[in-house]
Amino acid sequence: MKIKENINENIFRGYDIRGIYPTEIDEDTVYTIGLGFGSYIKSLGKTTCVIGFDNRISSPSLHNALVSGIIKTGINIISLGECTTPMYYYACIKLGIYSGIMITASHNPKDDNGLKFAFDERGNCKGQEIKDFLAYIKKGNFSSGEGKVENYDIREDYLKLFKENLTFGPRRVKVVIDPGNGTTSIIAKELYEMFPLDLTIINNESDGNFPNHHPDPCVESNLEQLKAKMLEVGADVGLAFDGDGDRIGVISNSNKFIPTDKYMIIIIRDIINKVAKKEFLYDVKCSKSLSDEIEKLGGKGICYRTGNSYTKAAVRDNNLPFGGELSGHVYFNDKWPGFDSGLYAGLRLLEILSHTNKNVDDLLAGINEYYSTPELKFTSPDDKKFQVIEKVLSYVQEKKYNYLTIDGIKVLFEDGWALVRASNTGPNITARFEASTKERLDLIQKEFTSIIEKYNI
């Protein structure tokens, strides 16, 4: 391994480090990041960190490079081996060691990889912290020493956490789950078989090439196999998980895709009378159906910026009982220790169903319905996408529209909204549109799509 002198700065994104392997992120890059990480946490008085990696093909090699860099600074490592991101989070909690790195590119394509990292109890680094860390690495003032590596298996403690946290009712729910060949494949079957379910599993072979479909459960087109299997076995519900296991996708009893904001409505309806603090966080991409429902239930909704590192920290710092974002990250902080786990999110829904004869569609009855698009992506280079957003902002200001800048630009109309923002996980501009009628939705979408395309040349 050697120090990477000209590290690719574009891989240092808003919530983590992420890029294409091996052209944007390789072993030398990760070795250099390891030197920087070890040196930095050593300056904070830390002596030990936790490391885990997902099942991507490049992850074991990048793990070895990362370990080499960190121990060279004199920092000790507790190595989890291959694990899901939620298993990594719980290991940090269980050990009381909050400095750590999870090697994963989450739901990104198979050729990507990256690092989610935390220096201390504040959780995953984000925004300015990541920019500052890049500047720290570039200075090259690395510590030296001889750290040691200790292996640690979190599996049994993780399974025990679930067992102690959930209480199923008399109904035996028929469920199909789809790990999508991602890292949840290493634990999903054992975990779900602990509970009284009629269980069917597809795509449960751990394979970092993701041979059956892209590992993003919040894109409906990735869930066609899940839908087909549900129809075949007559399932009550279908659940899918992303590449590293921290996100969920849901298919209802009628074979409909249930966006995360509607999943959140089911959860909030269930817990609002069980929690003292009736405040719930959601991101700017969520439907007005969710904020309407929170208000109808007598709760308070908190609209926040998108990004797992941000939303999870906000739920924790404000001691909220529950929160989440459209991308499939949800944070239970009522009887669960606050971190996002797709497997747990799925079991919470199954727990609700086990105590009622209602199905998923029934649990969503009576909500205010709007017409909305899924999250739309427009390919845009990392060095250009923010310029496009500035152009969109200028357009919105010229039109004298009412807007928010919590995250990107959210234009508010009396009968709908438009959201345009730069992705922090890849070279894309993302957009979502919603309105009270299909005709109005089409007009809003057409207006802002044309503006994005005009400047994204």
N, C-alpha and C positions, 0 to 999 in steps of 0.2 A: 504494500500500500504506500501511496505517496500523497503528499498534500496537494490538493487541487488549487492551483494558483488563480485561474480565471473561472471561478465558480459561476454557474448560470444563475443570474439573479432572478429570472422569471419564475423559478421553481419555489421561491419564497413568497407564498400567497397569503391571502387574508386570514386563513384559519390554520394553515399547516404548510408543510413543504411537500410539493407534489410535481412530478414530471414524467416524461416518457423514458423508460429504461431501454437501452443504456445511453441514448443520445443526449438526454437532458439531465438524468440522474444516474450515476454509476457508483461503483465501489469506492473509487478515490474521492468522489464528492461526499459520500456518506462517511467515509473515514475522517475526512476533514471536518465534517459537521460533528462527528463524535469527539474530536479533539476540542472543538469549540464548546460543545455542550458540557463535557467533563470539566473543562477549565472554568466555565461560567458558574456551574453549580458549586464548584469548589470554592469560588470566591464568595459564595453565599453561605459558606460554612457546611455544605452538605458533604457527606462521605460516601453515600450509596444511592444508586438509582435502580429503577425497575425497567426491564426491556422485554418486549414481546414482538411477535411478527405473525402476519396473516399467511394464507396459503398460496399467495401468488408465486409464480415460478422463480422470480428474482429475489424473493424475500429472504431465503436462507443465506444467499451470498451477501446480500446487503446487511443482514444481521451480523455476519462474521466481521464485515468491514467496520460496522458501527461499534461492535464490542472492542475491536482492536484499537480504535481511536480513543474510546472512553477510558479503558484501563491504562492506557499510556499516560493519562493525566493523573493517575493515582486514585481515581474513583472506583469503588467496588460496584459490581453489577449483580443484581438478582435477576436471573434469566428465566422467563416463563416458557421459553420455546414457542412453538406454534400455538396460537390462541386467538380467540375473538377479541375485538377491541373492548367490549364490555367485561370480558374476563380480566383483561389488563387493568381496566378501571377498578374492578373490585379487588384485585391483588394489591393495588396501591393503597386502597382503603384498609384492607385487612392487615397489611404490614405496617401501615402508618408511614409509608414512604411515598411522598407525592412528587418526587423528581423522577421523570421517566420518559420513555419514548416507545411508541407503538409504530412498527413498520407496516404501513398499509397505504393503499390508494383508495380505500373505501369502495365506492360504487363506480369508480372510473374504469375505462377499458383495461383489458388484461395486460397490455404492454406498459401501463403506467405503474409507478410505485411512489411511495412517499413516507413522510414521518409526521405523526401527531406527537407533540412533545409538551411537557410541562416542567417548569423549573421548581415549583413549590405548590403549596396548597391552593393557589389561585386557579389551578386547572390549566387546560390546554392553552398554549400561547396563541395570541391573535393580534391582528392589526399592527400597531406600533411596536409591540413586543417582538414580533417577528422581524420587522425592519431593523430594530436595534440589534437583534441577535446576528443578522447578516453583517451589519457593520462591525460587530465584535469579532466575528470569524475573519473578516477581511483584514483586521489588524494583525492577526497571526501570533498574538502573544499567548501561546498555549502553555499550560502547566505541564509538569512532568512527574512521574511517579510509577508505582507498580500496583495497579488495582487487581482485585481478584474477582472471579466469576463463581457464583453459587446458583445452582439450579433449584427451582421452586415450582411445585405443581399445585395450581390453584383449583383444579377441577373439582375435587370433593367438597371443598368449602363453598365453591360457587353453586354446585347442585344443592347443597344444604340450605343456602340462602333462599333459593326458590321454594324449596320444600316447606320452609318455615314461614314463608311470606304469603302463600296462597291457600285458600280454603274453598274447595269446590263443592257445589250443591248436588242434588240427586240426579239431575239430567246428565246423560252421557252424550256429549256433543260430538258430532261426526265432523272431523276436520281433516283437510289436506294441507300439508305444509311443503314449501319449496325452498330449500336452502340455496338453490341455484348453483350448486357445486362450489359455493363459497366456504368460508371458514366455519360457519355455523354447522357445516356437515360433520365436524369432528365431535359435536356434543348434542345436536338437536334431537336425535332419536332417543338417546338415553334420558335426556331431560324431559321430553314430552311423554315418554312412557312411564314417568313417575306419577302421572295424574290420570284420573279415570276418564279417558277419552277414547273415542273410536277413531284411531289415527291411521292416516295414509301419508306416506312420504314419497316425493319424487325428487330427482336430481340431488340425491344425498351422497354421491361420491365426491370426496374432496378433490377438486381439480382446478388449479389456478388458471387454466386456459378457458374456463367457463364455456364448455363446449355446447351447452344447450340454449343459453340465452345470456344477454348482457346482465350483469349482477346489480341492476337498479330496480327495486321493487315498486318504485313510485312512478314508473313509466308503464302504462297499461299494456303496451305491445309486448313487454317482456313476460307477461303473465298468461299468455295464451295456453301454454301447457298446463298451468295450474287450473285454469277455467275448464279445460277439456277433462281433466282428471276429476274435478268436482262433479261435473255432469255425469261422468261414468259411474261414480260411486254414490251419487246422491248426497253430497256433503252439505252440511249446514253453513260452513264458512271455509274460506281458503286464506292461508297466510304465506307471505313470501318475505325473504330477508336478503340484505345486500351482502357484498363481498366480505366485509369484516364484521357483520352482525349487529351493527348499532341502529339499523333502520328497518322499518316494517312496511309492507304493502298488504292490503286487505281486499278480498273478493267476497261479496255477500251471497246469501242463499239463492238469490235470483241471478247469480253469475255477473253481477255488476261490480265494477271497480269502485271502491270506496276511498276517496282521497283522504289524506291524513287529517285535514280540518274537520271532516265529518266523523272520522274515528274519534277525534277529540271531543266532539259533541256527545257521543255515547259515553265516554269516560266521565266527562264533567257532569252529565245528568246522573251518573251513578254515584259520584263521590261528593257532590256539593253539600249534601246534608250530613256528611260524615266528617267534614273537615271544618276547623275553626275559622281559618282564613279563606274567604271565598273569592280569591283573586287568581286569575289564570292568564298565563302568557302565551301569545301566539305571534308568528312573524307576519311581515307585511304582505306575504303572498297568500295568506289564508282568506277564504271567502267571508263575506259579510254574514253568511249564515251562522258562522261561529260566534262572532261578536254579538249578533242579535240574540242568539240562544243564551249566552252568558248573561246578558241583560235581562232576558225574560225570566231566568232562574234566580234573579236577585244577586248575581255576582258582579264582579268587576273584571273587565277584560283589559289586558295590557298589550298594546301593539308594539312590537319590537323589531329590530333589524334581523335579517336572515343570517344564519351561520351558527353551526353547532357549538363552536367555542363561545360565542356570545350568548345564545339563548340558554344554554345549560348554566353558564355562570350567573345569568340574571335570575333564573329560577332559584338557584342556590343562595345568592346574595340577598334576595328579597324574601327568602323563606316561603316561597309559593308552594302550594300542594301539588301543582301539576302545570305543565306547559309543553309546548312543542312547536314544530314548524312543518310546513307543507311537504318538505323533502323526506319526511318519514322519521325524523328524530323526535322522540317524545320523552319527557322527563317526569317520572313519578317520584314525588317527594313527600308522600303521605305515609306509606308504610314500607317504602323502598328507598335505598340510599341515594336517590337523585340522579344517577347516571342513566344514559340511554342504552337500552338493550332491546333489540327487535324481538328476541325470543320471549322476554318478559312482557313486552307490550302485547304480544299475541296471546299469552296466557292470561293477562288481565281481561282481555275481551272474552276469552273462553270461560273464565271464572264467572263473569257477568251472565253469559248465556246459560251456564250450568245451574243458575238459580232461578231461571224463568223458562216459560214455554215460548217466549217470543223469539223471533229470529232477528238477524242484523237489520233487515229492512224495517221491521216493526220498531226497533230501538231508535230509528231515525224518523219516525212518524212525527208530523207536525212542525218540522223545522221550516224556516223561511227559505224558499228555493230561489236561486238566481241562476242565470245562464253564465257559465264561465268556461274559459279555455284551460287546458292543462298548461303547465309551465312550458313555454316555447323557447327554443334555443336558436340563436343566430351566430354562426361561427364568426369570430372576430379575434385577431391577434392580440396577445396580452399587451403589447405596446401601443395598441390603437383603441381598444374597447372603451377605455375611460374617456378618451377624446370624443367618441361617439355619444356617450352619456352627456357630456357637456353640451354638445350640439342639441340634443333632445331637450335639455334643460332650457337652453336659449329659446327654442321653439315654444315651449310651454309658457315661458315668461312673456314672450311676444303675444301669445294668445290670451294672456291674462287669466289662465286657468288657476284654480285652487289646487295646491299640490303640497306633498310632504317630501322631505329629504331624509327620512329615517335611514333608508337604504336605497340608493338609486333615486328614482323619481316616481312617486305614486301620485297620479293625477286623480282628483276626486270630483266626480260629477254627481248631480242629484240622483241620477238613475244608474250609476255604475262607477267603475274606476279602471285605470290603466297603470300598470307597473312596468317600468323599464329599468334594468339594473345590470351592472357588470358582474359576471360570475367571478367568485373568488376561488373556484376549484378547477377552472379550465379556461381555455381561450374562447369564451362565449359571452354574448349578451343574452340575458334571459328576460322574458316578458310574460306577463299574464294579464288577462282582461276579464272583466265581469260586468254584467248589466242586468236590469230587471226584465228585459225582453230580448229575444233572439235577434231581432232586427237592430236594436240598439247595440248589442254586443258586436254584431258584424261591422257596424259603423265605427265603433271605438277601435276595434282590432285593425280595421283597414287603415284608419288614420295613422295610428302609431307604428304599424308595420311598415307603412310607406316611408315614414320619417326615419326609422332605423335603417331601412335599406338604402335610403338616399345618402346617408352619411357613412354607412358601413361599406364603402366601396374599396 
